[in-house]
Amino acid sequence: MGKQDITEQRFEEIVAEATNKLPRRFAVLLENVAIVIEDTPSKEQRKKLTLHRSDLLYGLYEGVPKTKREVGYSFPPDKITIFRRAIVSECKNEADVRRVVLETVMHEIGHHLGMNEFDARKAGKRRVRLIESAVLGL
């Protein structure tokens, strides 16, 4: 699927659909978490993650995981960034984009909950299989 096959506006709608239709038990986990869309990771994000130019990143959680917070925690919202170009470039069609967006959101929620990369991947895929038909009609 090429970049021209899905508009920025449609991608934003897909992300909104995925996040707005999350089951309540997942949606409440996003309290005080901003979900933003960027085309690609910033230079600062790439440097922090030591990403090479050819590395693809679908999403990124930035913040303090719930497991690391102390009583009275009050900082700016955590942030989940969904990277449009990486997702669109790797997907064959809109249904794939919808699935990958949902999986990425669930994966980043896992990081927000304090999961490491392996556990977040496993949880993201498992949760997507359980809810994608209800959320996305796939």
Backbone torsions as a table, in degrees:
resi	resn	phi	psi	omega
1	MET	NA	127.4	-179.7
2	GLY	-89.9	161.7	179.8
3	LYS	-54.5	-35.1	-178.0
4	GLN	-72.6	-13.8	-175.7
5	ASP	-79.0	-16.3	179.2
6	ILE	-140.0	125.3	-176.4
7	THR	-76.7	161.4	176.0
8	GLU	-58.8	-41.3	-179.6
9	GLN	-62.4	-43.6	179.8
10	ARG	-65.8	-38.9	177.8
11	PHE	-62.0	-43.5	177.2
12	GLU	-59.6	-40.3	177.4
13	GLU	-63.3	-40.2	179.8
14	ILE	-64.1	-43.6	178.0
15	VAL	-63.6	-43.6	178.9
16	ALA	-62.4	-42.7	178.2
17	GLU	-59.4	-45.9	-178.3
18	ALA	-63.5	-44.6	-177.3
19	THR	-77.0	-37.3	-178.6
20	ASN	-72.1	-24.2	-177.8
21	LYS	-101.8	9.3	176.6
22	LEU	-61.7	142.1	174.2
23	PRO	-55.4	148.0	-175.2
24	ARG	-50.8	-39.9	-177.8
25	ARG	-63.2	-23.8	175.1
26	PHE	-91.3	-38.6	-178.2
27	ALA	-60.2	-39.5	-179.2
28	VAL	-66.1	-22.3	177.7
29	LEU	-70.6	-15.4	-178.4
30	LEU	-94.3	8.5	176.2
31	GLU	-58.9	130.3	-178.8
32	ASN	64.1	30.6	173.8
33	VAL	-124.6	121.7	176.5
34	ALA	-87.6	133.2	174.1
35	ILE	-108.5	120.3	-177.1
36	VAL	-123.9	159.8	179.2
37	ILE	-119.6	131.4	174.3
38	GLU	-130.2	155.6	176.0
39	ASP	-66.7	-48.9	-176.8
40	THR	-144.7	162.6	175.4
41	PRO	-64.1	147.1	177.3
42	SER	-70.9	167.1	176.9
43	LYS	-59.4	-39.7	179.8
44	GLU	-64.4	-43.3	178.7
45	GLN	-64.4	-43.1	179.7
46	ARG	-62.2	-41.7	-179.8
47	LYS	-66.2	-46.0	-179.1
48	LYS	-59.6	-37.8	-178.5
49	LEU	-92.5	-0.3	-175.1
50	THR	50.1	48.8	177.7
51	LEU	-85.0	139.3	173.4
52	HIS	-86.0	163.9	-177.5
53	ARG	-55.8	-35.5	-176.8
54	SER	-85.8	-8.1	-179.9
55	ASP	-71.4	136.6	177.4
56	LEU	-101.2	137.9	177.1
57	LEU	-130.2	121.5	-179.2
58	TYR	-84.1	-35.7	-177.3
59	GLY	-156.4	164.3	-178.9
60	LEU	-149.4	130.1	173.3
61	TYR	-99.0	128.1	175.8
62	GLU	-126.9	121.8	-179.9
63	GLY	158.7	-164.2	178.7
64	VAL	-108.3	114.4	179.8
65	PRO	-56.4	148.2	-178.5
66	LYS	-55.1	-32.7	-178.8
67	THR	-71.3	-14.6	-178.2
68	LYS	-103.9	-0.1	-176.1
69	ARG	-85.3	147.7	176.5
70	GLU	-103.1	166.2	177.9
71	VAL	-56.9	136.3	179.4
72	GLY	83.0	13.0	179.5
73	TYR	-55.4	123.8	177.0
74	SER	-150.2	91.1	177.5
75	PHE	-125.2	172.9	176.4
76	PRO	-55.9	161.9	-179.0
77	PRO	-57.3	146.6	169.5
78	ASP	-68.6	167.7	-176.2
79	LYS	-136.8	133.7	169.2
80	ILE	-112.6	121.9	177.9
81	THR	-107.5	130.9	175.6
82	ILE	-105.9	126.3	-175.6
83	PHE	-99.3	109.2	-172.0
84	ARG	-62.6	-51.3	-173.4
85	ARG	-60.1	-42.8	-179.3
86	ALA	-62.1	-44.2	-178.1
87	ILE	-66.8	-50.6	-177.4
88	VAL	-62.2	-38.7	-177.2
89	SER	-68.2	-24.0	-177.1
90	GLU	-98.4	-8.0	-175.6
91	CYS	-100.2	147.5	-178.2
92	LYS	-83.9	-29.8	-175.6
93	ASN	-157.6	179.3	-177.2
94	GLU	-64.6	-35.1	178.1
95	ALA	-61.4	-40.6	176.0
96	ASP	-62.7	-42.8	178.7
97	VAL	-59.0	-45.9	-179.2
98	ARG	-60.9	-43.5	179.3
99	ARG	-64.5	-45.5	-178.1
100	VAL	-67.0	-38.8	177.3
101	VAL	-61.1	-48.0	-180.0
102	LEU	-61.4	-45.2	179.2
103	GLU	-61.2	-40.4	-179.5
104	THR	-66.5	-44.0	177.8
105	VAL	-59.9	-46.2	-179.9
106	MET	-63.8	-39.2	177.5
107	HIS	-60.4	-47.0	-178.3
108	GLU	-69.8	-32.1	172.6
109	ILE	-60.6	-39.2	177.1
110	GLY	-57.2	-44.2	177.0
111	HIS	-63.7	-39.9	178.0
112	HIS	-59.0	-32.1	179.5
113	LEU	-85.5	-1.9	176.1
114	GLY	100.6	8.6	-179.9
115	MET	-75.4	146.4	173.5
116	ASN	-77.3	177.8	-175.1
117	GLU	-60.1	-46.4	-178.6
118	PHE	-60.9	-50.0	-178.3
119	ASP	-66.3	-36.5	178.5
120	ALA	-65.4	-39.7	177.6
121	ARG	-63.3	-46.9	-178.4
122	LYS	-63.6	-46.3	-179.4
123	ALA	-66.2	-41.0	180.0
124	GLY	-59.6	-46.5	-179.5
125	LYS	-67.0	-42.1	-179.6
126	ARG	-64.3	-46.8	-179.4
127	ARG	-63.9	-39.1	-179.6
128	VAL	-62.5	-44.2	179.0
129	ARG	-59.7	-35.5	-178.3
130	LEU	-74.5	-32.4	-172.5
131	ILE	-115.6	-9.2	-173.8
132	GLU	-63.1	-33.9	179.9
133	SER	-68.2	-38.5	179.2
134	ALA	-72.8	-40.5	-176.0
135	VAL	-79.3	-45.2	-171.3
136	LEU	-112.2	-6.5	-179.5
137	GLY	69.1	30.2	-179.3
138	LEU	-92.5	NA	NA
